[in-house]
Amino acid sequence: MATAVFAGVSMVAGAAFAADFTVTSSDFASGKVEQAQFWNAMGCTGGNISPEISWSNAPEGTKSFVVTLYDKDAPTGSGWWHWVVVNIPASATSLPAGAGSDAGKLPEGAIMTPTDTGAAGYGGACPPDGTEHDYTITVKALGVDKLPVPDDATPALVGFVSNMNTLAVATISAKGSR
């Protein structure tokens, strides 16, 4: 699928123009993944706390959001999905730090689907020693109230179905290494 980048916002081909739809994260502001966002397993010693994420200026017609955190550099051949949240209501504009391990911090109706760990919830960064990975938070503004996927949908299925319903996309990235 062709993509275009304008004013720091990625637009899915055929999606509505929304040049001012943006995402920010105080935890990614330095351009580096903070130690608190690292996993506390597989040789990493972090807090496994999902980052704070805020977005603004969603396009007209937005009915819900999907938020993901993805590592394209993971040595799997297909990257690594660290966090997937679907059915975030259109009235929401943020997810607080720690929401990835406490569903009570999510907006009403939002659910976390399984990541590449096989479980729902946030799984922090943990790149192999000596490597630096790019971690990308993506917020998709959708034209549907609820994404038509099962609660145990894989990240690939969430991506496929959300791409078919995307009005606009905003991303922010940070580098992580240990």
C-alpha positions in Angstrom: 0.0 0.0 0.0 1.4 3.4 -0.9 1.8 5.9 1.9 2.6 9.6 2.0 4.1 11.7 4.8 3.0 15.3 5.4 3.7 17.5 8.4 5.0 14.5 10.4 1.7 12.6 9.9 1.5 9.4 7.9 -1.6 9.1 5.8 -2.9 5.8 4.6 -3.6 6.0 0.8 -7.3 6.9 0.4 -7.6 8.2 3.9 -9.1 11.6 4.7 -6.6 14.5 4.8 -5.8 15.3 8.4 -2.5 17.2 8.4 -2.8 18.2 12.0 -3.6 14.8 13.6 -0.6 14.3 16.0 0.6 12.0 18.7 3.0 12.8 21.5 4.5 11.0 24.5 6.3 12.5 27.4 8.1 9.1 27.7 9.4 9.3 24.1 10.2 13.1 24.1 13.9 12.6 24.4 13.9 10.3 21.4 15.1 7.5 23.6 13.0 4.8 25.2 13.2 5.4 29.0 14.3 2.6 31.3 10.8 2.4 32.8 9.4 1.3 29.5 11.9 -1.7 29.2 10.8 -5.2 29.9 11.9 -6.8 33.2 12.7 -10.2 31.5 14.9 -11.9 29.0 18.0 -10.1 30.3 16.4 -6.6 30.5 15.9 -4.7 33.7 13.1 -2.2 33.3 9.8 -1.3 34.9 7.7 -2.7 32.0 5.5 0.4 32.3 3.6 1.4 29.1 4.4 5.0 28.0 2.0 7.9 28.3 0.5 8.7 24.9 -1.6 11.7 23.9 -3.1 12.6 20.6 -5.0 15.6 19.2 -6.9 17.0 16.2 -8.4 13.7 15.1 -10.2 14.1 11.8 -14.0 14.7 11.5 -15.9 11.4 11.5 -13.5 9.7 13.9 -15.5 7.1 15.9 -12.7 5.3 17.7 -8.9 4.8 17.9 -6.4 2.0 17.8 -3.0 2.4 19.5 0.0 0.2 18.9 3.6 0.1 19.9 5.8 -1.8 17.4 9.5 -2.6 17.0 10.4 -3.0 13.3 14.0 -4.0 14.2 13.2 -7.1 16.3 15.2 -10.1 14.9 12.1 -12.1 14.1 11.7 -11.4 10.4 8.4 -9.6 11.1 9.2 -7.1 13.9 7.6 -7.3 17.3 4.3 -5.9 18.6 4.7 -4.6 22.1 1.2 -3.3 22.7 -2.1 -3.2 21.0 -5.2 -1.4 22.2 -8.5 -1.3 20.2 -11.9 0.3 20.6 -10.7 3.4 22.3 -13.7 5.8 22.1 -13.5 8.9 20.0 -13.8 11.1 23.1 -10.5 9.8 24.4 -7.3 11.8 23.8 -4.7 9.9 25.8 -3.6 6.8 27.6 -1.8 7.3 30.9 1.5 5.7 31.7 1.0 2.2 33.1 -2.3 1.6 31.3 -0.7 -1.4 29.5 -0.7 -3.4 32.8 -3.8 -2.0 34.3 -6.9 -2.2 32.1 -8.7 0.0 34.7 -6.6 2.9 33.4 -8.0 2.5 29.8 -11.0 4.5 28.6 -14.3 2.7 29.0 -14.8 0.1 26.2 -11.1 -0.1 25.2 -9.5 -3.5 25.2 -5.9 -4.7 24.9 -5.5 -7.6 22.4 -2.6 -10.1 22.5 0.9 -8.9 21.4 3.7 -11.0 20.1 4.2 -12.4 23.7 0.9 -14.2 23.1 -0.8 -12.2 26.0 -2.7 -9.0 26.1 -1.1 -6.0 27.7 2.2 -4.1 27.4 5.4 -5.9 26.9 8.4 -3.5 27.2 11.4 -3.0 25.0 14.2 -5.5 25.2 16.5 -5.4 22.2 19.4 -7.8 22.0 22.6 -6.5 23.6 24.6 -4.2 21.3 21.7 -3.2 19.1 19.5 -0.1 18.9 15.9 -0.6 17.9 13.3 1.9 16.6 10.0 1.7 18.7 7.0 3.3 17.1 3.8 4.4 18.7 1.0 4.6 16.2 -2.5 6.1 16.7 -5.1 5.4 14.0 -8.3 7.4 13.9 -11.0 5.0 12.7 -14.4 5.5 11.1 -16.0 2.7 13.0 -17.2 2.7 16.7 -15.8 -0.8 17.4 -13.2 -2.7 15.4 -14.8 -5.9 14.2 -12.2 -8.3 15.6 -12.3 -10.9 18.4 -10.8 -9.9 21.8 -8.0 -12.3 21.1 -7.1 -11.0 17.6 -3.5 -11.1 16.6 -1.7 -7.9 15.9 -1.7 -8.7 12.2 -5.5 -9.1 12.2 -5.9 -5.8 14.1 -3.6 -4.1 11.6 -5.4 -5.5 8.6 -8.9 -4.6 9.8 -7.9 -1.2 11.2 -6.2 -0.3 7.9 -9.5 -0.8 6.1 -11.2 1.6 8.5 -8.5 4.3 9.0 -9.2 8.0 8.5 -5.8 9.2 9.6 -2.6 7.9 11.2 -0.1 9.7 13.6 3.2 8.2 14.8 6.1 9.0 17.1 9.3 6.9 17.5 12.1 6.6 20.0 15.3 4.5 19.9 16.0 1.9 22.5 19.2 0.0 23.4 20.7 -1.7 26.4 
